[in-house]
Each structure stands twice: as C-alpha cells, then as structure tokens.
Amino acid sequence: MTATADSTTGTTTSRRAGRIALGVLQGLIVLAYLFSAYSKLSADPQAVAGFELIGLGLPGLYAIGVIELLGALGLLVPRLMGLAATGLVLLMIGATITTAVVVGGALVLVPAVYLVLVSVLAYARRRETAALLASLRR
C-alpha cells in the first residue's frame, strides 16, 4: 500500500513541476513577445532596417508588431492561450523561413528557437485550443 501511495505522490509532484515549468516558459515567452512588439511598434531603427532588408518596410513592421502584441496578450487569457500559441507558431514558421531565405547564416537560429519554444507551449495548450474551437461550433 505504501508503494502505491508513494508512486501517486511522485506522479502528482511530477505533474505539478510540469505545470510550473510550463507557466515559467509561458511567462518568458510573453515577455519576449512584448519586448519584440515594443521594438517594432516604436519603430526601433534596428527593427526598421531589418524589415527594409526583407522588403516588408514599415507596414510589415507595424503589422508584425501588432500580431506579436496580440499573441502575447492572448497567452495571458486562459481561454485564448492555446489559440494564441498556435498563432505564434505560424508567425514563427514564416519568420524562420524568411530569415533563412533572405538573411541566412546563424541568424536563422533566433526565430527557430522561438519556434521550438512556442511549439512546445502550443502543444501543451492543445486542450484549451480544442475546447475553444468546440465552443465556437455550438
């Protein structure tokens, strides 16, 4: 009987640690996207130069900034977490491909790392996404 209780406690502790780690990851992702959105929406000269280089200019800069801001804010709303994470995955797929094609080199690692991290979050929040989509179908 003691072995069963210990294994249950271990599972509970493991799940709790996983939830805490996921919350920390989500918080860090929110901060990263808020910072990124700020640099775009404030038209930071380095961000402007980057968007000019890839051919999107100021309209693209502001559009991506708004998308990042909305994604970060969506990650703070429990009902929207999964959908926001999924949207950020799509954004980072585009960013990774664009960086690889236009800039190349080691710089592609930046959006690729963001893509991996936000993909982990989207996968972990897939139940929230499914519940949201199911509630829209009713």
ABEGO torsion letter per residue (X at the ends): XAAAAAAAAAAAAAAAAAAAAAAAAAAAAAAAAAAAAAAAAAGBAAAAAAAAAAGAEAAAAAAAAAAAAAAAAAAABAAAAAAAAAAAAAAAAAAAAAAAAAAEEAAAAAAAAAAAAAAAAAAAAAAAAAAAAAAAAX
